Amino acid sequence: MDRAELEAALKKLPQDAVYRAKGLIPVTESGGARQTVLFNYVAGRVTMDPVPNYTGAPKMIFMGDEFRRYQTKVASLLRLPEGSLKLTTRGHAPDGHGHDHGHGHGHGH
């Protein structure tokens, strides 16, 4: 996905379902170069900052009370593989440390 496509997709997120999102994801820049960016989404606003030398897997987190209802739409907008979005419940993060606060988590590849 190129940077402009990612920004457009994030701006299409349903604001009643996703009020905050952030993640690390590789994008193609306008000149064709690939780099990982840290994106932040808050109530329809998107910022992206380059993360030089990041070699880990893409990571994303989506926060919102109605996220479950839009899970498939969000995955489609961001071109994530089916089943790559995992939901957790309040206080039960996947890592077992209780850091999640009722939000949907997505891990794109």
Summary of the structure (lengths in Angstrom):
residues: 109
radius of gyration: 13.5
end to end distance: 11.3
largest distance: 42.8
contacts: 307
relative contact order: 0.22
helix: 18%
strand: 35%
